[in-house]
Amino acid sequence: MREVNKTIEVNSIVKVNKTIKYEDITMYSVNTQNKVITAILSSKDEQQTEINSENFEITGDNYNLLMSDSPSFAPGKPSDDFRREDLFYIIDKIRDEQQTPLNE
């Protein structure tokens, strides 16, 4: 190793905190045969410029809850159908599950 005193150009990725004002489901697809729903959630700033996007896969118990008849978060909802607002509920539920420690 040798000692040098040079300036070089390097690429650097810096994480910063940004405030989001809106979330929007920009795409979703339903595969009833495999019981899976994929959704893309876009996070937007005050000017509604997208600053992040997340992919969600809704399967298993979450899929069954979303497709169930009249769940607590959507009274009167028919089975095998959902509204865009219902997707937000399930996405929030998935986020909560991901933040809960496994040994609780």
BELUR-V975220 format. One record per backbone hydrogen bond with DSSP energy under -1.0 kcal/mol. CO is the residue of the C=O (numbers start at 1). NH is the residue of the N-H. If there is no record, write none. Layout:
BEGIN
co=CO nh=NH
co=CO nh=NH
END
This chain:
BEGIN
co=22 nh=44
co=24 nh=42
co=27 nh=40
co=29 nh=38
co=31 nh=36
co=36 nh=31
co=37 nh=58
co=38 nh=29
co=39 nh=56
co=40 nh=26
co=40 nh=27
co=41 nh=54
co=42 nh=24
co=43 nh=51
co=43 nh=52
co=44 nh=21
co=44 nh=22
co=45 nh=48
co=49 nh=45
co=52 nh=43
co=54 nh=41
co=56 nh=39
co=58 nh=37
co=59 nh=62
co=59 nh=63
co=60 nh=64
co=61 nh=65
co=62 nh=66
co=63 nh=67
co=65 nh=68
co=67 nh=80
co=71 nh=74
co=74 nh=77
co=77 nh=70
co=83 nh=87
co=84 nh=88
co=85 nh=89
co=86 nh=90
co=87 nh=91
co=88 nh=92
co=89 nh=93
co=90 nh=94
co=91 nh=95
co=92 nh=96
co=93 nh=97
co=94 nh=98
co=95 nh=99
co=101 nh=104
END
